[in-house]
């Protein structure tokens, strides 16, 4: 398969673009946060269609959600008052949720035009002071695989003891409207983690679902649905919207949790998560529900895959 790579100059800095000429899939990535800002596919007539919210727009809007596919880590979603304590070490979550990775300026990626991948690396010494107490190397890799995009997290523990962290991916998919969008879920037992103002209360709402359009009301998407997927065997979810003719198949087979969210604008976030927000009362960081452990000197790797297509194809 033939891949083409180039850099783009934008008002927010250098962007990396990788295209598969054979499959007609193209991604554009902002080095700030290693965030995909465009996932596009060429239709039968040769026209490009963007599948993300505000696809290709690098600059933030005046209001509303300004991201496209946020990388979350070393925690996912929110810390209570943006603070936590890990093994007695204070952690400062900064001014916004989802962790420090989204604010870090990554260097030029390692480009592999044979495999069709871009890899962004953050060394342990680049972790902001006070954000996380231990030495962990982060690598975020985007690979064009046939007609899909695979996103892979890799966390290498440089310590001589286990470390704990959580992470996730926050892609927002463009839809005609929330009302016209359909999120199709496979059969299984969906365990919604009840959250009050985005923080876990300890309650769980269990739904045994036969499969089909999601059973959750769209009117309360703004509060997020945090879902434990341990009771779902086939973790492949499909978002489609006939008004724009788009379909996105999300293979989250490796993710223990999924978050569904929208603020009411024409996008829907379907997020694979390896962790959950803080609870009330707050627990120490290493005791957070959903926290992931990495053994001494070991590497944790996890992936999610998106397959964009057209409903008339």
C-alpha positions as CSV (number, residue, x, y, z in Angstrom):
1,X,0.0,0.0,0.0
2,X,1.3,3.5,-0.9
3,X,1.4,6.2,1.8
4,X,2.2,9.9,1.3
5,X,3.4,12.1,4.2
6,X,3.8,15.8,4.3
7,X,3.8,18.7,6.8
8,X,1.4,21.6,6.7
9,X,1.9,25.1,8.1
10,X,-1.0,26.4,10.2
11,X,-1.7,29.3,12.6
12,X,-1.3,26.9,15.5
13,X,2.0,25.3,14.4
14,X,3.1,22.4,12.3
15,X,0.6,19.8,11.2
16,X,1.4,16.3,10.0
17,X,-0.6,14.7,7.2
18,X,-0.6,11.0,6.2
19,X,-2.6,9.7,3.3
20,X,-3.3,6.2,1.9
21,X,-3.7,6.6,-1.8
22,X,-5.2,3.2,-2.2
23,X,-7.8,3.3,0.5
24,X,-8.5,7.0,0.2
25,X,-8.1,7.6,3.9
26,X,-6.2,10.7,5.2
27,X,-5.4,12.0,8.7
28,X,-4.1,15.4,9.8
29,X,-2.5,15.7,13.2
30,X,-1.7,18.7,15.4
31,X,1.6,18.2,17.2
32,X,0.0,20.0,20.2
33,X,-1.5,17.2,22.1
34,X,-0.8,14.8,19.2
35,X,-4.4,15.3,18.3
36,X,-6.0,14.1,15.1
37,X,-7.8,17.2,13.7
38,X,-9.0,15.5,10.5
39,X,-10.0,12.0,9.6
40,X,-11.1,12.2,6.0
41,X,-12.1,9.8,3.2
42,X,-12.4,10.3,-0.5
43,X,-15.7,9.3,-2.0
44,X,-16.3,7.6,-5.4
45,X,-16.2,11.0,-7.2
46,X,-12.9,11.9,-5.6
47,X,-14.2,14.5,-3.1
48,X,-12.9,14.5,0.4
49,X,-15.3,14.2,3.4
50,X,-14.2,14.9,7.0
51,X,-15.6,12.7,9.7
52,X,-14.6,14.6,12.8
53,X,-16.3,17.6,14.4
54,X,-14.9,20.8,12.8
55,X,-12.8,18.5,10.6
56,X,-9.5,20.1,9.5
57,X,-10.1,23.4,11.5
58,X,-6.9,23.8,13.5
59,X,-7.8,27.1,15.3
60,X,-10.2,27.0,18.2
61,X,-13.7,28.5,17.8
62,X,-14.9,31.5,19.7
63,X,-17.1,29.2,21.8
64,X,-18.2,25.6,22.2
65,X,-16.1,22.4,22.2
66,X,-12.9,23.3,20.3
67,X,-11.3,19.9,20.0
68,X,-11.6,17.0,17.5
69,X,-10.1,13.9,19.0
70,X,-8.4,14.7,22.4
71,X,-5.8,12.4,23.8
72,X,-6.4,11.9,27.6
73,X,-3.7,10.9,30.1
74,X,-2.2,10.3,32.6
75,X,-5.8,10.4,33.9
76,X,-9.1,10.3,32.1
77,X,-11.8,12.8,32.4
78,X,-11.7,14.8,35.7
79,X,-9.9,15.1,39.0
80,X,-11.8,16.6,41.9
81,X,-10.8,20.3,41.9
82,X,-8.1,19.3,39.4
83,X,-6.0,17.9,42.2
84,X,-5.1,14.5,43.5
85,X,-2.5,12.7,45.6
86,X,-0.5,9.6,44.4
87,X,1.6,7.7,47.0
88,X,1.6,11.0,49.0
89,X,2.8,13.0,46.0
90,X,0.5,16.0,45.2
91,X,-0.7,16.0,41.6
92,X,-1.8,19.2,39.8
93,X,-4.3,18.5,37.0
94,X,-3.9,22.0,35.5
95,X,-6.7,24.3,34.4
96,X,-8.7,21.8,32.2
97,X,-9.8,18.1,32.4
98,X,-8.4,15.0,30.7
99,X,-4.8,15.3,31.8
100,X,-1.6,17.0,30.7
101,X,-1.0,15.1,27.4
102,X,-3.5,17.2,25.5
103,X,-1.5,20.3,26.3
104,X,2.0,19.0,25.5
105,X,3.8,20.0,22.3
106,X,5.2,16.8,20.8
107,X,8.2,16.8,18.5
108,X,8.2,15.6,14.9
109,X,6.8,12.1,14.7
110,X,8.6,9.0,13.6
111,X,7.2,8.5,10.1
112,X,6.9,5.0,8.6
113,X,5.6,5.2,5.0
114,X,6.0,1.5,4.6
115,X,3.6,0.7,7.4
116,X,1.6,3.9,7.2
117,X,2.2,5.2,10.7
118,X,3.1,8.3,12.6
119,X,4.4,7.9,16.2
120,X,4.7,10.8,18.7
121,X,6.9,10.4,21.7
122,X,7.0,12.2,25.1
123,X,10.0,11.3,27.3
124,X,9.6,10.9,31.1
125,X,11.6,14.1,31.8
126,X,9.0,16.0,29.7
127,X,6.2,15.3,32.1
128,X,5.3,18.7,33.6
129,X,6.5,19.2,37.2
130,X,3.9,18.2,39.7
131,X,1.6,16.6,37.1
132,X,2.7,13.0,37.8
133,X,5.4,11.8,40.2
134,X,7.0,8.8,38.3
135,X,9.0,8.2,35.1
136,X,6.9,7.0,32.2
137,X,7.5,7.3,28.5
138,X,4.5,7.9,26.3
139,X,4.2,6.9,22.6
140,X,1.1,7.7,20.6
141,X,0.9,6.0,17.2
142,X,-1.6,6.5,14.4
143,X,-1.6,3.8,11.7
144,X,-3.7,3.7,8.5
145,X,-4.7,0.0,8.2
146,X,-6.6,-0.8,5.0
147,X,-9.6,1.4,5.3
148,X,-9.3,2.3,9.0
149,X,-7.3,4.4,11.5
150,X,-5.8,2.6,14.4
151,X,-4.8,4.7,17.4
152,X,-2.3,3.0,19.8
153,X,-1.2,4.1,23.3
154,X,2.1,2.9,24.7
155,X,3.3,3.6,28.2
156,X,6.8,2.4,29.3
157,X,7.4,2.4,33.0
158,X,11.0,3.4,33.7
159,X,10.7,2.9,37.5
160,X,11.7,-0.1,39.5
161,X,8.2,-0.5,40.9
162,X,4.7,-0.6,39.4
163,X,3.0,2.6,38.5
164,X,-0.7,3.5,38.1
165,X,-2.3,5.8,35.5
166,X,-5.3,6.0,33.3
167,X,-5.9,7.3,29.7
168,X,-8.4,7.5,26.9
169,X,-9.2,8.9,23.5
170,X,-11.9,11.6,23.0
171,X,-12.9,11.6,19.3
172,X,-15.9,13.7,18.4
173,X,-17.7,12.6,15.2
174,X,-19.5,15.0,12.9
175,X,-23.3,14.4,12.5
176,X,-26.1,16.2,10.8
177,X,-27.7,16.7,14.2
178,X,-27.9,14.8,17.5
179,X,-31.5,13.9,16.5
180,X,-30.5,12.4,13.2
181,X,-27.5,10.5,14.5
182,X,-27.9,6.8,15.5
183,X,-25.4,5.1,17.8
184,X,-25.8,1.3,17.4
185,X,-24.6,-0.9,20.2
186,X,-24.2,-4.7,20.2
187,X,-26.0,-6.9,22.7
188,X,-24.6,-7.1,26.2
189,X,-24.9,-5.8,29.8
190,X,-24.1,-2.1,29.9
191,X,-23.2,-0.9,33.4
192,X,-23.5,2.9,33.5
193,X,-21.4,4.5,36.2
194,X,-23.5,7.1,37.8
195,X,-21.8,10.5,38.1
196,X,-22.9,13.7,39.8
197,X,-21.5,16.8,38.1
198,X,-19.0,14.5,36.3
199,X,-17.8,12.7,39.4
200,X,-18.6,9.1,40.4
201,X,-21.1,8.6,43.2
202,X,-20.6,4.8,43.4
203,X,-24.0,4.0,41.8
204,X,-24.4,1.7,38.8
205,X,-27.3,1.5,36.4
206,X,-27.2,-1.9,34.7
207,X,-29.0,-2.3,31.4
208,X,-29.3,-5.7,29.7
209,X,-29.5,-4.7,26.1
210,X,-30.6,-6.8,23.1
211,X,-28.7,-4.6,20.6
212,X,-29.7,-1.7,18.4
213,X,-29.8,2.1,18.8
214,X,-28.4,3.1,22.2
215,X,-30.9,3.0,25.1
216,X,-29.7,6.3,26.6
217,X,-31.7,9.5,26.2
218,X,-30.0,12.0,23.9
219,X,-31.3,15.0,25.9
220,X,-28.9,14.2,28.7
221,X,-25.8,13.5,26.6
222,X,-24.4,16.7,28.0
223,X,-23.9,14.9,31.3
224,X,-22.0,12.0,29.7
225,X,-22.7,8.3,29.9
226,X,-19.8,6.5,31.5
227,X,-20.2,2.8,30.7
228,X,-18.4,-0.2,32.1
229,X,-18.1,-2.6,29.1
230,X,-17.2,-5.8,31.1
231,X,-20.6,-7.2,30.2
232,X,-20.2,-6.6,26.5
233,X,-18.4,-9.2,24.5
234,X,-18.4,-7.6,21.1
235,X,-17.1,-4.1,21.7
236,X,-17.8,-2.8,18.2
237,X,-20.0,0.3,18.0
238,X,-21.4,2.0,14.9
239,X,-22.4,5.7,14.5
240,X,-24.4,6.6,11.4
241,X,-26.2,9.6,10.1
242,X,-28.2,9.3,6.9
243,X,-28.6,13.1,6.6
244,X,-24.9,13.4,5.8
245,X,-24.3,9.8,4.6
246,X,-21.6,9.0,7.1
247,X,-20.9,5.8,9.1
248,X,-18.1,5.3,11.6
249,X,-17.4,1.8,13.0
250,X,-15.6,2.0,16.3
251,X,-13.6,-1.1,17.3
252,X,-13.0,-0.7,21.1
253,X,-12.3,-4.3,21.8
254,X,-9.4,-3.5,24.1
255,X,-11.2,-0.7,26.1
256,X,-12.8,-1.5,29.5
257,X,-14.9,1.6,29.4
258,X,-16.7,3.8,27.0
259,X,-18.0,7.4,27.3
260,X,-20.8,8.9,25.2
261,X,-21.1,12.7,25.2
262,X,-22.2,15.8,23.3
263,X,-22.9,19.3,24.2
264,X,-25.8,19.5,21.8
265,X,-23.8,20.8,18.8
266,X,-23.8,18.5,15.7
267,X,-21.2,16.0,17.0
268,X,-21.2,12.9,19.1
269,X,-18.2,11.7,21.1
270,X,-17.8,7.9,21.4
271,X,-14.7,7.5,23.6
272,X,-12.7,4.4,24.5
273,X,-11.4,4.8,28.0
274,X,-8.9,3.0,30.3
275,X,-10.1,4.8,33.4
276,X,-12.8,6.8,35.0
277,X,-13.2,10.3,36.6
278,X,-12.7,10.8,40.3
279,X,-15.3,9.8,42.8
280,X,-16.9,11.8,45.6
281,X,-15.4,11.4,48.2
282,X,-12.1,11.4,46.4
283,X,-9.8,8.4,46.6
284,X,-6.0,8.5,46.4
285,X,-5.0,8.4,42.7
286,X,-3.7,4.9,42.9
287,X,-7.1,3.7,44.2
288,X,-9.2,5.3,41.5
289,X,-11.8,3.1,39.9
290,X,-10.5,1.8,36.6
291,X,-6.9,2.7,37.2
292,X,-4.4,0.8,35.1
293,X,-1.2,-0.7,36.5
294,X,2.1,-1.1,34.7
295,X,4.8,-3.4,36.2
296,X,8.3,-2.3,36.9
297,X,10.2,-1.9,33.6
298,X,7.1,-3.0,31.6
299,X,5.1,-1.4,28.8
300,X,1.4,-1.1,28.6
301,X,-0.1,-1.0,25.1
302,X,-3.7,-0.4,24.1
303,X,-5.5,0.4,20.8
304,X,-8.7,1.6,19.3
305,X,-9.7,1.5,15.6
306,X,-12.0,3.8,13.6
307,X,-13.4,2.8,10.2
308,X,-15.1,5.7,8.3
309,X,-17.4,4.8,5.4
310,X,-20.3,6.1,3.4
311,X,-23.8,4.8,3.8
312,X,-24.4,4.6,0.1
313,X,-21.3,2.6,-0.6
